[in-house]
Amino acid sequence: MIIGEINSTYTTQQRDMFESGLLAEIGANAFTAWSIIKYHADYKTGEAYPGLRSIAGKMNISKQTAMRALETLENAHLLRVVAPDVFKKKGKTYIARERLTVKLGKHVLCTIVVDYVPLKLKAQIKKINTALQTGEHDPDAWAQVEIIPGDGFIWDEKSKTLKASIRALDFPVPEQEASTETQDLLRKIAPNMSQKFMRKN
């Protein structure tokens, strides 16, 4: 008799990782390390604590190369290192992060970064999408979310809106890309520049 086991668990994979060019930016080692950390993530908290030796061993690379991969992930806002608990004898605790790029044509308005917490991720992303679509201020949608403005933009933490520090007339978007959906998106996340942009078109 042969006794075996199939591990049918899985992690989510954000399509934006491939579409935005982020995978090419961070490289294969960082992507693999990110996937390993997501595999180890606690379902309720997102916390993962595979040791550096374990990560390197799973990737069949040196600890130094694994450390560089983790540094790449931190710099790309794809990994958060949680301060170690001084009372627990374990290494670093990691939380993998997801990056969602908001674009207007080919121009990046901003990047939304959320912690990878399997229990909460789907609901949190749904809240963010709803907030963007309706323009309503939902504090829960933006809790534990980091906004990285694109070139020429700033994020106003107080009003929770994206503001342009470039003139709307200089905004590099061809007219054919200024659809109704685009204008609606601008009204919601960048209300101060949407009127100027729509006047331009």
Sine and cosine of phi, psi and omega as CSV:
sin_phi,cos_phi,sin_psi,cos_psi,sin_omega,cos_omega
0.00,0.00,0.73,-0.68,0.04,-1.00
-0.98,-0.21,0.82,-0.57,0.03,-1.00
-0.94,-0.35,0.85,-0.52,-0.02,-1.00
-0.75,-0.66,0.01,-1.00,0.00,-1.00
-0.55,-0.83,0.65,-0.76,0.07,-1.00
-0.90,-0.43,0.81,-0.59,0.06,-1.00
-1.00,-0.02,0.95,-0.30,-0.10,-1.00
-0.99,-0.13,0.17,0.99,0.03,-1.00
-0.96,0.30,0.35,-0.94,-0.02,-1.00
-0.48,-0.88,0.31,-0.95,0.10,-0.99
-0.90,-0.43,0.33,-0.94,0.04,-1.00
-0.99,0.13,0.41,-0.91,0.05,-1.00
-0.75,-0.66,0.84,-0.54,-0.05,-1.00
-0.98,0.20,0.83,-0.56,0.00,-1.00
-0.87,0.49,-0.51,0.86,-0.03,-1.00
-0.87,0.50,-0.43,0.90,0.04,-1.00
-0.82,0.57,-0.61,0.79,-0.03,-1.00
-1.00,-0.01,-0.66,0.75,-0.08,-1.00
-0.94,0.35,-0.53,0.85,-0.06,-1.00
-0.99,0.13,-0.19,0.98,-0.06,-1.00
1.00,0.07,0.12,0.99,-0.04,-1.00
-0.91,0.42,-0.60,0.80,0.01,-1.00
-0.87,0.50,-0.69,0.72,0.02,-1.00
-0.91,0.42,-0.55,0.84,-0.02,-1.00
-0.93,0.37,-0.67,0.74,-0.08,-1.00
-1.00,0.00,-0.45,0.89,0.03,-1.00
1.00,0.00,0.23,-0.97,-0.11,-0.99
-0.91,0.41,-0.65,0.76,-0.03,-1.00
-0.89,0.46,-0.71,0.70,0.00,-1.00
-0.91,0.42,-0.66,0.75,0.01,-1.00
-0.88,0.48,-0.68,0.73,0.00,-1.00
-0.92,0.40,-0.67,0.74,0.04,-1.00
-0.88,0.47,-0.65,0.76,0.03,-1.00
-0.88,0.48,-0.67,0.74,0.01,-1.00
-0.91,0.41,-0.62,0.78,0.03,-1.00
-0.90,0.43,-0.69,0.72,-0.01,-1.00
-0.91,0.42,-0.64,0.77,0.06,-1.00
-0.90,0.44,-0.59,0.80,0.03,-1.00
-0.88,0.47,-0.60,0.80,-0.03,-1.00
-1.00,0.06,-0.03,1.00,-0.10,-0.99
-0.91,0.42,0.71,-0.70,0.10,-0.99
-0.92,0.39,0.71,-0.70,-0.10,-0.99
-0.87,0.50,-0.61,0.79,-0.08,-1.00
-1.00,0.00,-0.52,0.86,-0.10,-0.99
-0.93,-0.37,-0.35,0.94,-0.07,-1.00
0.99,0.14,-0.13,0.99,-0.05,-1.00
-0.95,0.32,0.67,-0.75,0.02,-1.00
-0.68,-0.73,0.62,-0.78,0.02,-1.00
-0.64,-0.76,0.83,0.56,0.18,-0.98
-0.96,0.29,0.68,-0.74,0.01,-1.00
-0.94,0.34,0.30,-0.95,0.01,-1.00
-0.86,0.51,-0.64,0.77,0.01,-1.00
-0.89,0.45,-0.64,0.77,0.01,-1.00
-0.91,0.41,-0.70,0.72,0.01,-1.00
-0.88,0.48,-0.73,0.68,-0.01,-1.00
-0.89,0.45,-0.65,0.76,-0.01,-1.00
-0.90,0.43,-0.66,0.75,0.01,-1.00
-0.91,0.41,-0.48,0.88,-0.02,-1.00
-1.00,-0.08,-0.15,0.99,-0.05,-1.00
0.85,0.52,0.72,0.70,0.03,-1.00
-0.75,-0.67,0.15,-0.99,0.01,-1.00
-0.97,0.25,0.35,-0.94,0.04,-1.00
-0.88,0.47,-0.59,0.81,0.00,-1.00
-0.90,0.43,-0.66,0.75,0.03,-1.00
-0.92,0.38,-0.63,0.78,0.04,-1.00
-0.90,0.44,-0.63,0.78,0.01,-1.00
-0.90,0.44,-0.64,0.77,0.04,-1.00
-0.91,0.43,-0.61,0.79,0.02,-1.00
-0.89,0.45,-0.66,0.75,0.02,-1.00
-0.92,0.39,-0.62,0.78,0.05,-1.00
-0.90,0.44,-0.63,0.77,0.05,-1.00
-0.87,0.49,-0.68,0.73,0.01,-1.00
-0.90,0.44,-0.67,0.74,0.03,-1.00
-0.89,0.46,-0.72,0.70,-0.02,-1.00
-0.91,0.42,-0.46,0.89,0.00,-1.00
-1.00,-0.01,0.13,0.99,-0.01,-1.00
0.88,0.47,0.52,0.85,0.03,-1.00
-0.95,-0.30,0.03,1.00,-0.02,-1.00
-0.50,-0.86,0.69,-0.72,0.07,-1.00
-0.85,-0.52,0.75,-0.66,0.03,-1.00
-0.99,-0.13,0.85,-0.53,0.00,-1.00
-1.00,0.07,0.67,-0.74,0.01,-1.00
-0.83,0.55,0.75,-0.66,-0.03,-1.00
-0.91,0.40,0.55,-0.84,0.06,-1.00
-0.99,0.17,0.88,-0.48,-0.08,-1.00
-0.91,0.42,-0.31,0.95,-0.03,-1.00
-1.00,-0.03,-0.14,0.99,-0.01,-1.00
-0.94,-0.35,0.73,-0.68,-0.02,-1.00
-1.00,0.01,0.97,0.24,0.07,-1.00
-0.55,-0.84,0.24,-0.97,-0.04,-1.00
-0.97,0.23,-0.42,-0.91,-0.03,-1.00
-0.91,0.40,0.51,-0.86,0.11,-0.99
-0.95,-0.30,0.78,-0.62,-0.04,-1.00
-0.93,-0.36,0.49,-0.87,0.21,-0.98
-0.78,-0.63,0.90,-0.44,0.06,-1.00
-0.93,0.37,0.43,-0.90,-0.02,-1.00
-0.76,-0.65,0.45,-0.90,0.06,-1.00
-0.95,-0.32,0.66,-0.75,0.06,-1.00
-0.92,-0.38,0.82,-0.57,0.00,-1.00
-0.91,-0.42,0.91,-0.41,-0.06,-1.00
-1.00,0.00,0.79,-0.61,0.06,-1.00
-0.98,-0.20,0.88,-0.47,-0.08,-1.00
-0.87,-0.49,0.43,-0.90,0.17,-0.98
-0.84,-0.54,0.98,-0.22,-0.18,-0.98
0.91,0.41,-0.83,-0.56,0.03,-1.00
-0.99,-0.16,-0.01,1.00,-0.06,-1.00
-1.00,-0.01,0.79,-0.61,0.00,-1.00
-0.99,0.13,0.89,-0.45,0.08,-1.00
-0.97,0.24,-0.75,0.67,0.02,-1.00
-0.24,-0.97,0.18,-0.98,0.10,-1.00
-0.84,-0.54,0.77,-0.64,0.03,-1.00
-0.98,-0.18,0.81,-0.58,-0.02,-1.00
-0.92,-0.40,0.81,-0.59,0.02,-1.00
-0.78,-0.62,0.53,-0.85,0.06,-1.00
-0.93,0.36,0.59,-0.81,0.06,-1.00
-1.00,0.09,1.00,-0.07,0.08,-1.00
-0.88,-0.48,0.98,-0.19,-0.13,-0.99
-0.75,0.66,-0.67,0.75,-0.04,-1.00
-0.89,0.46,-0.57,0.82,-0.15,-0.99
-0.95,-0.31,-0.24,0.97,-0.19,-0.98
-0.86,0.51,-0.76,0.65,-0.06,-1.00
-0.87,0.49,-0.72,0.70,-0.01,-1.00
-0.92,0.39,-0.60,0.80,-0.02,-1.00
-0.92,0.38,-0.69,0.73,0.02,-1.00
-0.91,0.41,-0.58,0.81,0.05,-1.00
-0.89,0.45,-0.67,0.74,0.02,-1.00
-0.89,0.45,-0.65,0.76,0.01,-1.00
-0.90,0.44,-0.72,0.70,0.02,-1.00
-0.87,0.49,-0.68,0.74,0.02,-1.00
-0.90,0.45,-0.68,0.73,0.01,-1.00
-0.89,0.46,-0.64,0.77,0.02,-1.00
-0.93,0.36,-0.61,0.79,-0.05,-1.00
-0.97,0.25,-0.59,0.81,-0.07,-1.00
-0.99,-0.11,-0.36,0.93,-0.05,-1.00
0.98,0.21,0.05,1.00,0.00,-1.00
-0.98,0.21,0.59,-0.81,0.01,-1.00
-0.99,0.12,0.93,-0.37,0.02,-1.00
-0.88,-0.48,0.97,-0.23,-0.03,-1.00
-0.83,0.56,-0.57,0.82,-0.01,-1.00
-0.91,0.41,-0.53,0.85,-0.03,-1.00
-0.91,0.41,-0.57,0.82,-0.10,-1.00
-0.98,-0.21,0.11,0.99,0.06,-1.00
-0.94,0.34,0.70,-0.71,0.01,-1.00
0.86,0.51,0.52,0.85,0.02,-1.00
-0.89,-0.47,0.67,-0.74,0.06,-1.00
-0.94,-0.34,0.73,-0.68,0.04,-1.00
-0.95,-0.31,0.83,-0.56,0.06,-1.00
-0.94,-0.33,0.95,-0.31,-0.04,-1.00
-0.92,0.40,0.55,-0.84,0.11,-0.99
-0.97,0.25,0.11,-0.99,0.01,-1.00
-0.85,0.53,0.77,-0.64,0.03,-1.00
1.00,0.02,0.11,0.99,-0.01,-1.00
-0.80,-0.60,0.38,-0.93,0.14,-0.99
-0.74,-0.67,0.50,-0.87,0.04,-1.00
-0.97,-0.22,0.86,-0.51,0.04,-1.00
-1.00,0.02,0.96,-0.27,-0.07,-1.00
-0.90,0.43,-0.55,0.84,-0.04,-1.00
-0.93,0.37,-0.75,0.66,-0.03,-1.00
-1.00,-0.01,-0.13,0.99,-0.03,-1.00
0.84,0.54,0.69,0.72,0.04,-1.00
-0.75,-0.66,0.43,-0.90,0.05,-1.00
-1.00,-0.03,0.78,-0.63,-0.02,-1.00
-0.86,-0.51,0.58,-0.81,-0.02,-1.00
-1.00,0.02,0.69,-0.72,0.14,-0.99
-0.96,-0.28,0.25,0.97,0.12,-0.99
-0.86,-0.51,0.39,-0.92,0.01,-1.00
-0.94,0.35,0.65,-0.76,0.00,-1.00
-0.86,0.52,-0.56,0.83,0.00,-1.00
-0.91,0.42,-0.39,0.92,0.00,-1.00
-1.00,-0.05,0.02,1.00,-0.06,-1.00
-0.92,0.39,0.86,-0.51,-0.15,-0.99
-0.99,0.15,0.95,0.31,0.03,-1.00
-0.77,-0.63,0.87,-0.50,0.05,-1.00
-0.88,0.47,0.49,-0.87,-0.07,-1.00
-0.85,0.52,-0.60,0.80,-0.05,-1.00
-0.91,0.42,-0.29,0.96,0.01,-1.00
-1.00,-0.01,-0.12,0.99,-0.04,-1.00
-1.00,0.07,0.91,0.41,-0.02,-1.00
-0.97,0.24,0.12,-0.99,0.07,-1.00
-0.86,0.50,-0.65,0.76,0.01,-1.00
-0.89,0.46,-0.64,0.77,0.02,-1.00
-0.90,0.44,-0.71,0.70,0.00,-1.00
-0.90,0.43,-0.62,0.78,0.05,-1.00
-0.89,0.46,-0.67,0.74,0.01,-1.00
-0.90,0.44,-0.67,0.74,0.02,-1.00
-0.88,0.47,-0.67,0.75,0.01,-1.00
-0.85,0.52,-0.56,0.83,-0.11,-0.99
-0.99,0.11,-0.71,0.70,-0.09,-1.00
-0.98,-0.22,-0.23,0.97,0.03,-1.00
-0.62,-0.79,0.90,0.44,-0.10,-0.99
-0.88,0.48,-0.49,0.87,-0.05,-1.00
-0.95,0.32,-0.37,0.93,-0.01,-1.00
-0.95,-0.32,-0.19,0.98,-0.09,-1.00
-0.91,0.41,-0.63,0.78,-0.03,-1.00
-0.91,0.42,-0.68,0.74,0.02,-1.00
-0.90,0.43,-0.65,0.76,-0.02,-1.00
-0.91,0.42,-0.67,0.74,-0.03,-1.00
-0.94,0.34,-0.54,0.84,0.06,-1.00
-0.91,0.42,-0.59,0.81,0.00,-1.00
-0.88,0.48,-0.60,0.80,-0.04,-1.00
-1.00,-0.05,0.00,0.00,0.00,0.00
